[in-house]
């Protein structure tokens, strides 16, 4: 909101000048100041009042412009946030499924999967070097909006995903234990959700243990392999992460083709891993693919 701040500053400055001119005009009316140096500040004291009115008018216009510019900039910021966090997209997803908890749970699973696969990473190549940018790992705004639609009387697994999205990790652990006890959801999904809980909580070693348990049931699940690789990567275990990323890439290329966006995600993660190990040439070649 730089423009609105600038206009607000202009308004304050001209308001001060107007006040100063009014005060100067009053002082110049006194006999002992009429011939002083102050009278020379304004060439013609009779015009001081008009000058002050001019400054007041400029201040008023600047204030009005600042107000409306600030509102416009605020609307732009809100729209930008909506775009960045996918709020408009998730609203479209929720049309017609507001009471369909199963559908919302499925969307949440996809969202967590997507987040842990991409890990909010970007690679930018500058003069042959790689700049690696990584944001804090936490559930997305999209996940939060989806979670808000899950009712409080939903099944334990759904409530666990809701808790993960809302960063209530202790509650998520309790709900997942309940879900495991009642055996309404397949065990590999419970393990995967336990791993995601620890991942978002920042306990990557614990996340690895749960991901590996899930992999015992689904060893050729490309998404699960990628998530496990992400946990190893963030735990600083690059050698263990590489074969997982590589296997995920192979499965995706075979199933989806080399041009699919999921293949690009695997290539991106492999490139990030190579960069972290100082293998810049390999990383760049992967990124260019």
VEXKOLTOR-426299 format. One record per residue (C-alpha): residue number from 0; x, y, z. Coordinates in Angstrom, 2 decimals. Example, Ala and Ser with C-alpha at 12.3 -4.5 7.8 and 13.67 -1.06 7.14 Angstrom:
! residues 2
   num         X         Y         Z
     0     12.30     -4.50      7.80
     1     13.67     -1.06      7.14
! end
This chain:
! residues 289
   num         X         Y         Z
     0      0.00      0.00      0.00
     1      2.77      2.39     -0.90
     2      0.58      4.80     -2.90
     3     -1.99      5.25     -0.14
     4      0.80      5.79      2.42
     5      2.42      8.40      0.20
     6     -0.87     10.27     -0.28
     7     -1.51     10.16      3.46
     8      1.93     11.69      4.08
     9      1.24     14.44      1.53
    10     -2.04     15.21      3.30
    11     -0.26     15.59      6.64
    12      2.45     17.81      5.17
    13      0.00     20.19      3.48
    14     -2.20     20.29      6.60
    15      0.87     21.40      8.57
    16      1.69     24.06      5.96
    17     -1.87     25.36      6.06
    18     -1.75     25.60      9.86
    19      1.60     27.36      9.68
    20      0.26     29.89      7.17
    21     -2.78     30.64      9.31
    22     -0.56     31.15     12.33
    23      1.81     33.32     10.31
    24     -1.07     35.43      9.10
    25     -2.21     36.07     12.69
    26      1.27     37.02     13.83
    27      1.82     39.35     10.90
    28     -1.26     41.32     11.95
    29      0.53     42.40     15.11
    30      2.30     45.76     14.88
    31      5.66     44.66     16.23
    32      6.01     41.80     13.70
    33      4.95     43.65     10.60
    34      8.50     44.84      9.90
    35     10.29     41.75     11.23
    36     11.99     39.01      9.20
    37      8.83     36.87      9.44
    38      6.96     39.27      7.20
    39      9.52     38.51      4.49
    40      8.60     34.81      4.47
    41      5.41     35.72      2.65
    42      5.93     38.43      0.07
    43      2.42     39.73      0.36
    44      0.76     38.98      3.74
    45     -2.65     39.67      2.22
    46     -2.32     36.47      0.21
    47     -1.47     34.29      3.24
    48     -5.10     33.31      3.81
    49     -5.56     32.21      0.19
    50     -2.30     30.26      0.34
    51     -3.46     28.47      3.48
    52     -6.76     27.58      1.82
    53     -4.85     26.17     -1.14
    54     -2.76     23.95      1.12
    55     -5.90     22.78      2.94
    56     -7.54     21.90     -0.37
    57     -4.49     19.86     -1.46
    58     -4.46     18.10      1.92
    59     -8.16     17.25      1.62
    60     -7.76     15.85     -1.91
    61     -4.72     13.80     -0.82
    62     -6.66     12.42      2.17
    63     -9.62     11.37      0.00
    64     -7.35      9.76     -2.60
    65     -5.41      7.99      0.16
    66     -8.65      6.54      1.56
    67     -9.95      5.17     -1.73
    68     -6.52      4.02     -2.91
    69     -6.03      2.15      0.36
    70     -9.37      0.38     -0.07
    71     -8.52     -0.58     -3.65
    72     -5.09     -1.88     -2.65
    73     -6.62     -3.87      0.19
    74     -9.04     -5.52     -2.25
    75     -6.11     -6.38     -4.52
    76     -4.19     -7.88     -1.59
    77     -7.18    -10.00     -0.59
    78     -7.62    -11.20     -4.17
    79     -3.92    -12.00     -4.36
    80     -4.16    -14.05     -1.17
    81     -7.16    -15.89     -2.55
    82     -5.22    -16.73     -5.68
    83     -2.07    -17.75     -3.81
    84     -3.82    -20.05     -1.37
    85     -6.36    -21.52     -3.81
    86     -9.40    -20.24     -1.89
    87    -11.45    -19.63     -5.03
    88    -10.54    -23.05     -6.37
    89    -11.54    -24.81     -3.17
    90    -14.88    -23.00     -3.15
    91    -15.57    -24.50     -6.57
    92    -14.59    -27.92     -5.24
    93    -17.03    -27.59     -2.38
    94    -20.05    -26.75     -4.51
    95    -22.54    -29.58     -4.19
    96    -20.50    -31.57     -1.67
    97    -21.00    -29.53      1.48
    98    -22.50    -32.52      3.31
    99    -20.41    -35.20      1.56
   100    -17.76    -35.97      4.18
   101    -16.26    -38.80      2.14
   102    -15.66    -36.49     -0.78
   103    -14.07    -33.86      1.46
   104    -11.85    -36.50      3.08
   105    -10.73    -37.59     -0.38
   106     -9.91    -33.98     -1.31
   107     -7.96    -33.57      1.94
   108     -5.96    -36.72      1.23
   109     -5.10    -35.36     -2.21
   110     -4.15    -31.98     -0.74
   111     -1.78    -33.45      1.85
   112     -0.32    -35.73     -0.78
   113      0.23    -32.81     -3.12
   114      1.84    -30.66     -0.43
   115      4.28    -33.30      0.73
   116      5.18    -34.19     -2.84
   117      6.02    -30.67     -3.96
   118      7.17    -29.52     -0.51
   119      6.60    -25.92     -1.56
   120      9.98    -25.88     -3.26
   121     11.15    -23.92     -6.25
   122     14.39    -24.11     -8.17
   123     15.68    -21.05     -9.93
   124     18.76    -21.23    -12.10
   125     20.90    -18.10    -12.07
   126     24.16    -18.06    -14.03
   127     24.58    -21.81    -13.71
   128     23.84    -21.85    -10.00
   129     20.73    -23.09     -8.24
   130     18.89    -21.03     -5.69
   131     16.73    -23.24     -3.54
   132     13.75    -21.65     -1.88
   133     11.75    -23.59      0.69
   134      8.84    -22.31      2.75
   135      7.79    -23.65      6.13
   136      6.00    -26.98      5.83
   137      2.49    -26.61      7.14
   138     -1.00    -27.54      5.98
   139     -2.24    -25.23      3.24
   140     -5.09    -22.74      3.46
   141     -6.97    -24.96      1.03
   142     -6.67    -27.85      3.49
   143     -8.01    -25.65      6.29
   144    -11.06    -24.65      4.28
   145    -11.78    -28.26      3.39
   146    -11.33    -29.33      7.02
   147    -13.84    -26.73      8.20
   148    -16.51    -28.60      6.25
   149    -16.00    -31.85      8.17
   150    -18.65    -32.11     10.92
   151    -17.70    -32.75     14.53
   152    -19.54    -36.08     14.53
   153    -17.61    -37.51     11.57
   154    -15.69    -40.77     11.84
   155    -12.27    -40.75     13.61
   156    -10.26    -40.88     10.38
   157    -12.05    -37.83      8.96
   158    -11.63    -35.99     12.26
   159     -7.93    -36.87     12.22
   160     -7.47    -35.29      8.79
   161     -9.42    -32.27     10.02
   162     -7.07    -31.99     13.01
   163     -3.98    -32.25     10.79
   164     -5.23    -29.44      8.57
   165     -5.88    -27.30     11.65
   166     -2.43    -28.13     13.10
   167     -3.90    -29.93     16.12
   168     -1.43    -32.76     15.92
   169     -2.09    -34.32     19.35
   170     -5.78    -34.58     18.46
   171     -4.85    -36.09     15.11
   172     -2.77    -38.79     16.80
   173     -5.64    -39.67     19.15
   174     -8.18    -39.83     16.32
   175     -5.91    -41.99     14.19
   176     -5.44    -44.41     17.06
   177     -9.23    -44.65     17.35
   178     -9.53    -45.12     13.60
   179     -6.99    -47.94     13.77
   180     -8.85    -49.61     16.65
   181    -12.23    -49.65     14.91
   182    -10.65    -50.80     11.61
   183    -12.99    -48.85      9.32
   184    -10.11    -47.52      7.21
   185     -7.36    -49.62      5.65
   186     -4.21    -49.75      7.74
   187     -1.93    -48.26      5.08
   188     -4.03    -45.07      5.04
   189     -3.83    -44.84      8.83
   190     -0.05    -45.18      8.67
   191      0.19    -42.61      5.90
   192     -1.90    -40.12      7.90
   193      0.25    -40.78     10.98
   194      3.32    -40.03      8.86
   195      1.77    -36.82      7.53
   196      0.93    -35.76     11.08
   197      4.56    -36.10     12.15
   198      5.78    -34.53      8.92
   199      3.75    -31.36      9.37
   200      4.66    -31.32     13.08
   201      8.32    -31.28     12.06
   202      9.22    -34.74     13.40
   203     10.74    -36.14     10.23
   204     12.35    -39.25     11.74
   205      8.99    -40.33     13.18
   206      7.35    -39.52      9.84
   207      9.86    -41.79      8.07
   208      8.95    -44.71     10.35
   209      5.24    -44.36      9.59
   210      5.80    -43.85      5.87
   211      7.88    -47.03      5.74
   212      5.07    -48.94      7.45
   213      2.65    -47.65      4.82
   214      5.09    -48.60      2.05
   215      5.08    -52.18      3.30
   216      1.46    -52.33      2.08
   217      1.88    -50.14     -1.03
   218      5.49    -50.46     -2.23
   219      4.72    -49.21     -5.76
   220      2.65    -46.18     -4.79
   221      4.47    -43.28     -6.48
   222      2.86    -40.65     -4.26
   223      3.78    -42.52     -1.09
   224      7.33    -43.05     -2.33
   225      7.64    -39.32     -3.01
   226      6.31    -38.38      0.42
   227      8.75    -40.77      2.08
   228     11.57    -39.27      0.05
   229     10.53    -35.82      1.25
   230     10.72    -36.94      4.88
   231     14.20    -38.42      4.35
   232     15.27    -35.24      2.56
   233     14.13    -32.95      5.36
   234     15.74    -35.26      7.91
   235     19.02    -34.68      6.08
   236     19.25    -38.29      4.87
   237     19.88    -37.60      1.20
   238     21.27    -41.02      0.28
   239     18.08    -42.70      1.51
   240     15.84    -40.15     -0.22
   241     17.35    -40.56     -3.70
   242     16.22    -44.14     -4.53
   243     12.70    -43.32     -3.34
   244     12.48    -40.27     -5.59
   245     14.01    -42.24     -8.45
   246     11.54    -45.11     -8.06
   247      8.62    -42.67     -7.88
   248      9.82    -41.03    -11.10
   249     10.10    -44.38    -12.90
   250      6.60    -45.45    -11.88
   251      5.08    -42.13    -12.92
   252      6.86    -42.02    -16.26
   253      5.69    -45.55    -17.06
   254      2.10    -44.98    -15.95
   255      1.53    -41.34    -16.97
   256      4.06    -40.47    -19.65
   257      7.01    -38.10    -19.50
   258      4.92    -34.95    -20.03
   259      2.57    -35.41    -17.06
   260      2.70    -32.79    -14.25
   261      3.30    -35.51    -11.61
   262      6.42    -36.55    -13.51
   263      7.58    -32.93    -13.36
   264      7.10    -33.01     -9.58
   265      9.33    -36.07     -9.27
   266     11.96    -34.46    -11.49
   267     11.77    -31.29     -9.41
   268     12.28    -33.18     -6.15
   269     15.21    -35.14     -7.58
   270     16.76    -31.88     -8.76
   271     16.36    -30.32     -5.31
   272     18.00    -33.37     -3.75
   273     20.95    -33.22     -6.16
   274     21.37    -29.52     -5.50
   275     21.43    -30.13     -1.74
   276     24.35    -32.50     -2.31
   277     26.20    -29.96     -4.45
   278     25.58    -31.81     -7.71
   279     24.53    -28.73     -9.62
   280     25.02    -30.03    -13.16
   281     22.82    -33.07    -12.52
   282     20.22    -30.90    -10.80
   283     20.09    -28.49    -13.72
   284     19.69    -31.29    -16.27
   285     16.81    -32.76    -14.27
   286     15.14    -29.38    -14.00
   287     15.47    -28.75    -17.73
   288     13.72    -32.04    -18.48
! end
